[in-house]
Amino acid sequence: SCSFEILAPVYQRWWFILLAILLTQFCILFVYRYYTKRKQVMTDLQHQLALSKHETFSASINPHFIFNALNSVQHFINMNDRLNANRYLTSFAKLIRKNFNATKKMEITLAEEIEHLQLYINLEQMRQQQRFTYQLDVDESLDAEDIKIPVMIIQPFVENAILHGFAGQIQHGHLRISFQQKDHQLQIGIEDNGVGFKPATAPTSHQSSGIAITEQRIY
């Protein structure tokens, strides 16, 4: 006579069941950590985007600009110049609203940016009692309504030219902003006949925030 033993199927053996449990736990842990890390990355990106928007908005309406704007309104009121006071307040409110709306976008059209710049420069002209003039040159080949650029990418440099280039200048200042197409790229030029910016002597608080933030966004 002979005897034999029928072994249980592999999937019913204790070592196989233990291995299956371990593999299942490992897979669950792996999937959990993957989605947790992915969610954290998305949260960090959203936080960086919100911070960038906040910094951009803060740079565009720095405390010095608001302080100067309120001083200008007070000056017009003290001079009993209600017409210019109303004009200044209207333009100032429109500029703040445009700045706020712009921070909700990643890009705006070149036409919107030009309108934004005109508002800002006109306010500075009124505040400085027309001590400088400006011109905007837009290449005819450019479609300003179709070209998209990052929001608030030009104003910090224009503001720097006005505040530092014309600071203490006796002669009449002139600012020129040009938009041209070169090698299928948009080329923006900002020129002034001011004294130039000297980091060692000029105030650096806004220059370091507005332009530094803009450079970080570009690079």
C-alpha positions in Angstrom: 0.0 0.0 0.0 1.1 3.6 -0.5 0.0 6.8 1.2 0.2 10.4 -0.1 -0.7 13.8 1.3 -2.8 16.3 -0.6 -1.3 19.8 0.1 -3.5 22.8 0.4 -3.4 25.2 -2.6 -0.7 27.8 -2.5 -3.1 30.7 -2.0 -4.3 28.9 1.2 -0.9 28.5 2.8 0.0 30.7 5.7 3.1 32.2 4.2 1.2 33.2 1.0 -1.6 34.8 3.0 0.9 36.7 5.1 2.8 37.9 2.0 -0.5 39.0 0.4 -1.4 41.0 3.5 2.0 42.7 3.6 1.9 43.5 -0.1 -1.6 44.9 0.2 -0.5 47.1 3.1 2.5 48.3 1.2 0.4 49.2 -1.8 -2.1 51.1 0.3 0.7 53.0 2.0 2.4 53.8 -1.3 -0.8 55.1 -2.8 -1.6 57.1 0.3 1.8 58.7 0.4 1.8 59.4 -3.4 -1.6 61.3 -3.2 -0.6 63.0 0.0 2.6 64.3 -1.6 0.8 65.3 -4.7 -1.8 67.2 -2.7 1.0 69.0 -0.8 2.7 70.0 -4.0 -0.6 71.4 -5.4 -1.1 73.3 -2.1 2.4 74.7 -2.2 1.9 75.9 -5.8 -1.4 77.5 -4.9 0.2 79.2 -2.0 3.1 80.5 -4.1 0.6 81.8 -6.7 -1.4 83.6 -4.1 1.7 85.0 -2.5 3.0 86.1 -5.9 -0.3 87.9 -6.6 -0.2 89.5 -3.2 3.3 90.7 -3.8 2.5 92.0 -7.2 -0.5 93.9 -5.9 1.5 95.3 -3.0 4.3 96.4 -5.3 1.9 98.2 -7.6 0.3 100.2 -4.8 3.2 100.7 -2.4 2.6 102.9 0.7 4.7 105.7 -0.8 2.5 105.9 -3.8 -0.7 106.0 -1.7 0.8 108.6 0.7 1.8 110.8 -2.2 -1.6 110.4 -3.8 -3.4 111.5 -0.6 -1.0 114.4 -0.3 -1.8 115.5 -3.8 -5.6 115.4 -3.1 -5.0 117.4 0.0 -2.9 119.9 -2.0 -5.7 120.4 -4.5 -8.3 120.8 -1.7 -6.1 123.4 0.1 -5.8 125.3 -3.2 -9.5 125.1 -3.6 -9.0 123.3 -6.8 -12.0 121.0 -6.7 -11.8 120.1 -10.4 -8.3 118.6 -10.2 -9.1 117.0 -6.8 -12.0 115.2 -8.4 -10.1 114.2 -11.4 -7.2 112.9 -9.3 -9.5 110.9 -7.1 -11.4 109.4 -10.0 -8.2 108.4 -11.8 -6.7 107.0 -8.6 -9.8 104.9 -7.8 -9.8 103.6 -11.4 -6.1 102.6 -11.1 -6.6 100.8 -7.8 -9.5 98.9 -9.3 -7.5 97.9 -12.4 -4.6 96.8 -10.2 -6.9 94.6 -8.1 -8.6 93.1 -11.1 -5.2 92.4 -12.8 -4.0 90.3 -9.8 -6.8 87.8 -10.6 -5.2 87.1 -14.0 -1.9 85.6 -15.1 -1.8 87.7 -18.3 -3.5 90.8 -19.8 -3.5 92.2 -23.2 -0.9 94.8 -24.3 -3.8 97.3 -24.8 -4.8 96.8 -21.1 -1.3 97.3 -19.9 -0.9 100.5 -22.0 -4.2 101.9 -20.5 -2.9 101.0 -17.1 0.4 102.8 -17.6 -1.4 105.9 -19.0 -3.5 106.1 -15.8 -0.5 105.8 -13.6 1.7 108.3 -15.5 -1.2 110.8 -15.7 -1.5 110.6 -11.9 2.2 111.2 -11.5 2.0 114.1 -13.9 -0.7 115.8 -11.8 1.1 115.1 -8.6 4.3 116.6 -9.9 2.5 119.5 -11.5 3.3 118.5 -15.1 7.1 118.7 -14.5 7.5 116.0 -17.1 5.9 114.8 -20.3 5.7 111.3 -21.8 5.0 109.5 -25.1 3.9 106.0 -25.9 5.2 104.6 -29.2 3.5 101.4 -30.3 4.7 99.7 -33.5 2.0 99.6 -36.0 2.7 95.9 -36.8 1.7 95.0 -33.2 -1.9 93.9 -32.4 -2.2 95.3 -28.9 -5.6 93.6 -28.4 -4.2 90.2 -29.2 -0.7 90.2 -27.6 -0.7 88.9 -24.0 1.9 89.8 -21.4 2.3 89.1 -17.6 0.3 91.4 -15.4 2.1 94.5 -13.9 5.4 93.7 -15.6 6.2 97.2 -16.8 4.9 99.6 -14.2 7.7 99.0 -11.6 10.3 100.1 -14.2 8.2 103.1 -15.3 7.7 104.1 -11.7 11.5 103.8 -11.0 12.2 106.1 -14.0 9.8 108.7 -12.7 10.7 108.6 -9.0 14.4 108.3 -9.4 15.2 109.6 -12.9 13.4 112.9 -12.4 14.2 113.3 -8.7 15.6 116.7 -8.0 15.7 117.5 -11.7 15.2 121.2 -12.6 14.8 120.9 -16.3 11.7 119.5 -17.9 11.6 115.7 -17.8 10.5 113.5 -20.6 9.7 109.8 -20.5 9.4 107.6 -23.6 8.0 104.0 -23.6 8.2 102.0 -26.8 6.7 98.7 -27.9 8.3 97.1 -30.9 8.3 93.7 -32.6 11.8 92.3 -33.1 12.6 88.7 -34.2 9.0 87.7 -33.5 9.4 89.0 -29.9 7.9 92.0 -28.1 10.6 94.5 -27.2 9.8 97.1 -24.6 11.9 100.2 -24.1 11.8 102.7 -21.2 13.9 105.9 -21.7 14.1 109.2 -19.8 16.2 112.3 -19.7 16.6 112.2 -16.0 19.6 112.1 -13.8 19.7 108.3 -13.6 19.3 105.9 -10.7 22.1 105.8 -8.1 21.6 102.9 -5.6 24.0 104.4 -3.2 22.1 107.6 -2.7 18.5 107.0 -3.9 15.8 105.4 -1.7 15.8 101.7 -2.3 12.6 100.5 -0.5 10.3 100.4 -3.5 13.0 99.7 -6.1 14.0 96.6 -4.2 10.5 95.3 -3.8 8.8 96.3 -7.1 11.6 95.5 -9.5 13.0 92.6 -7.5 9.6 90.9 -7.5 9.2 91.6 -11.2 12.7 90.0 -11.9 11.7 86.9 -9.9 8.6 86.6 -12.0 10.5 86.9 -15.3 13.3 84.5 -14.4 
